[in-house]
Amino acid sequence: MAPTPARNHRTRVHVVSDVHGNARDLARAGEGADALICLGDLVLFLDYADHSRGIFPDLFGVENADRIVALRTARRFEEARALGASLWAGLRENRATVIEEAVRKQYAELFAAFPTPTYATYGNVDMPPLWREYAGPGTTVLDGERVEIGGRVFGFVGGGLRTPMRTPYEISDEEYAAKIEAVGEVDVLCTHIPPEVPELVYDTVARRFERGSRALLDAIRRSRPRYALFGHVHQPLVQRMRIGATECVNVGHFASTGTPWALEW
């Protein structure tokens, strides 16, 4: 990928989210762009579309993956946790160690696929402490921070809010709001989760409302960025909508589409 051009040239940025192990397409995601932006969820723990893929079925088999997906989809979270606990109890190795080893294997492949330059933030299933070990010099990791690309200011806020799913990088509403506040006014606001708007947080396949951020919605209304880009909801009821002056875009479930969303100016 070419360096970011001067401001009097056109700039093209490709944006991906919810990569979930798709290293093959990730390696091509920056082709034709001046920069790649990744909005997190690199790890594939369990593929809800193909229960044979991910850390969970690798450890416990497809049948158990089928069972836990059915329980979660029915919102029977306590039963899902009980099933998971019984399966983990049957392993000889420590659960945290097993998960970290599997995540490290995925991160090694995925971070190697990032083109230069890449600007990335965490998803709710990611493990932020490991990123500093795998992010090369061409990858800039941002969370509650800003960067200029082609003359426009991009703000990044990673992670998700707390849910019954208890994924690795879920934080409190207050901590999330503080990161939104730290970013301030930007041209493009990049987050993993969407603003709290029913049409943007409802997943039509999982048949549930995912958690969106009220603080993010308030920031969009207050600071009026040109774009608010996010992922997290794999099959949203609405992929894009305007909130005031801001174009809000779910950039897509990259694991299944393999196609980045393009922004050019």
ZIWO-V897050 format. One record per residue. N is the residue number from 1. RES is the residue in one small letter. PSI is psi in whole degrees, -180 to 180 (* if undefined). OMEGA is omega in whole degrees, 0 to 359 (999 if undefined). D_LAST is the distance of its C-alpha to the last C-alpha in Angstrom with 1 decimal. Layout:
# ZIWO-V897050
n=(N;N)
res=(RES;RES)
psi=(PSI;PSI)
omega=(OMEGA;OMEGA)
d_last=(D_LAST;D_LAST)
This chain:
# ZIWO-V897050
n=(1;2;3;4;5;6;7;8;9;10;11;12;13;14;15;16;17;18;19;20;21;22;23;24;25;26;27;28;29;30;31;32;33;34;35;36;37;38;39;40;41;42;43;44;45;46;47;48;49;50;51;52;53;54;55;56;57;58;59;60;61;62;63;64;65;66;67;68;69;70;71;72;73;74;75;76;77;78;79;80;81;82;83;84;85;86;87;88;89;90;91;92;93;94;95;96;97;98;99;100;101;102;103;104;105;106;107;108;109;110;111;112;113;114;115;116;117;118;119;120;121;122;123;124;125;126;127;128;129;130;131;132;133;134;135;136;137;138;139;140;141;142;143;144;145;146;147;148;149;150;151;152;153;154;155;156;157;158;159;160;161;162;163;164;165;166;167;168;169;170;171;172;173;174;175;176;177;178;179;180;181;182;183;184;185;186;187;188;189;190;191;192;193;194;195;196;197;198;199;200;201;202;203;204;205;206;207;208;209;210;211;212;213;214;215;216;217;218;219;220;221;222;223;224;225;226;227;228;229;230;231;232;233;234;235;236;237;238;239;240;241;242;243;244;245;246;247;248;249;250;251;252;253;254;255;256;257;258;259;260;261;262;263;264;265)
res=(m;a;p;t;p;a;r;n;h;r;t;r;v;h;v;v;s;d;v;h;g;n;a;r;d;l;a;r;a;g;e;g;a;d;a;l;i;c;l;g;d;l;v;l;f;l;d;y;a;d;h;s;r;g;i;f;p;d;l;f;g;v;e;n;a;d;r;i;v;a;l;r;t;a;r;r;f;e;e;a;r;a;l;g;a;s;l;w;a;g;l;r;e;n;r;a;t;v;i;e;e;a;v;r;k;q;y;a;e;l;f;a;a;f;p;t;p;t;y;a;t;y;g;n;v;d;m;p;p;l;w;r;e;y;a;g;p;g;t;t;v;l;d;g;e;r;v;e;i;g;g;r;v;f;g;f;v;g;g;g;l;r;t;p;m;r;t;p;y;e;i;s;d;e;e;y;a;a;k;i;e;a;v;g;e;v;d;v;l;c;t;h;i;p;p;e;v;p;e;l;v;y;d;t;v;a;r;r;f;e;r;g;s;r;a;l;l;d;a;i;r;r;s;r;p;r;y;a;l;f;g;h;v;h;q;p;l;v;q;r;m;r;i;g;a;t;e;c;v;n;v;g;h;f;a;s;t;g;t;p;w;a;l;e;w)
psi=(143;156;158;127;169;163;-23;4;158;144;138;128;136;139;133;158;159;60;-40;57;-1;72;-32;-52;-29;-36;-21;-2;-23;1;129;3;159;-20;155;137;131;125;25;-174;63;-34;142;102;-42;123;114;-18;-31;98;-2;-6;136;173;-43;-54;-28;-35;-39;-2;161;-37;-44;-32;-42;-44;-45;-33;-42;-42;-44;-40;-34;4;29;67;-37;-41;-38;-42;-39;-42;-46;-43;-40;-36;-44;-34;-23;-6;147;-36;159;137;-48;-38;-43;-46;-45;-41;-42;-41;-42;-39;-43;-44;-40;-42;-42;-45;-31;-24;-15;132;174;128;150;138;123;149;167;150;177;-21;3;166;89;-39;-24;-19;-38;-23;-26;-20;117;180;-21;-2;122;120;127;140;109;29;169;157;150;130;118;34;-4;147;125;132;144;132;120;174;179;173;161;136;169;-15;-26;51;165;-40;68;133;171;159;-37;-43;-40;-45;-36;-37;-40;-44;-38;-32;-41;-153;128;168;-39;122;116;120;164;-45;157;168;159;81;125;-44;-26;-21;-8;127;118;-22;-46;-18;49;159;123;168;124;174;125;-38;-38;-44;-44;-40;-38;-45;-34;-47;-16;58;159;-44;147;115;141;175;-123;-52;113;-40;75;153;-41;127;-31;150;159;137;102;-123;-1;130;115;126;123;113;-2;160;88;-29;-36;-33;-36;13;124;157;137;137;127;139;*)
omega=(181;175;178;186;176;188;180;175;175;181;177;179;174;184;177;174;178;181;175;171;184;182;183;180;178;181;180;189;182;183;180;182;176;178;174;173;178;184;166;188;175;188;171;178;179;180;183;178;179;189;178;186;174;182;184;180;176;182;192;176;184;181;178;175;176;183;185;176;179;180;180;180;177;180;176;190;180;178;178;179;180;177;179;181;180;179;179;180;180;178;177;183;176;184;182;180;180;181;181;179;180;179;179;179;178;181;180;181;185;179;176;181;180;174;176;357;172;175;190;172;187;167;183;179;180;178;186;182;181;187;183;179;188;181;179;182;179;181;178;180;183;177;188;186;183;175;177;177;177;178;176;181;179;175;184;174;184;176;179;178;186;182;174;180;178;177;193;185;172;182;181;176;182;179;179;180;179;178;176;180;181;180;178;183;181;175;182;181;186;180;174;183;180;169;184;176;186;183;183;184;181;177;187;179;177;179;177;173;172;180;171;185;174;179;177;179;180;180;178;180;185;188;172;174;178;183;165;184;184;177;172;179;189;181;187;175;178;182;180;177;177;170;186;180;189;173;181;187;166;188;170;179;189;180;182;183;183;184;178;172;186;175;184;177;999)
d_last=(17.3;16.1;15.7;12.5;11.5;12.1;9.8;10.2;8.7;5.5;5.5;6.7;9.0;12.0;14.1;17.8;20.7;24.5;24.9;28.7;29.9;27.7;27.5;27.6;24.3;22.8;23.6;21.3;18.4;16.4;16.9;14.0;11.7;11.4;12.8;14.7;15.3;18.7;20.0;23.6;26.8;27.3;31.1;32.8;36.0;36.7;34.9;35.7;35.0;37.1;39.7;40.7;37.6;37.2;39.3;41.5;42.8;43.2;45.6;47.3;46.9;45.2;48.0;47.4;43.7;44.5;46.7;44.3;41.4;43.8;45.0;41.5;40.4;43.5;42.7;45.9;44.5;47.8;49.2;46.1;46.6;50.3;49.7;47.2;49.7;52.5;50.5;49.4;53.0;54.1;52.2;54.1;51.1;49.5;46.7;44.2;45.0;44.5;41.1;39.9;41.1;39.3;36.0;36.3;36.7;33.5;31.5;32.7;31.3;28.0;27.1;28.1;25.5;22.5;20.5;19.6;17.6;18.0;17.7;20.2;22.3;25.5;26.5;29.9;31.6;30.6;33.0;31.2;34.1;33.7;30.1;30.9;33.3;30.8;27.4;27.3;25.9;22.5;22.1;21.5;23.1;22.2;24.1;24.1;21.9;18.5;16.4;13.5;10.8;8.5;9.7;9.3;12.7;13.5;17.0;19.2;22.5;24.5;27.7;29.3;32.0;35.6;36.9;40.1;38.4;38.6;35.8;35.5;32.7;33.5;33.8;35.1;33.3;34.1;32.6;29.4;29.1;29.8;26.8;24.5;26.1;25.6;21.8;21.7;18.9;15.4;11.8;12.1;15.7;16.6;20.2;22.6;24.3;23.2;24.1;27.6;27.2;29.7;27.5;25.0;27.9;30.3;30.6;32.1;33.7;35.0;36.1;35.4;33.2;31.5;31.1;28.1;27.7;28.9;27.7;24.1;24.5;25.9;23.2;20.5;22.7;23.4;20.2;17.8;14.7;11.5;12.2;15.4;15.5;19.0;21.5;25.3;26.4;26.7;27.4;26.2;27.7;24.2;21.0;18.7;19.6;18.7;20.5;20.4;17.0;15.6;14.5;16.7;16.2;18.9;17.1;20.4;23.6;22.6;26.3;27.0;23.9;22.9;19.4;16.3;13.7;10.2;7.0;3.8;0.0)
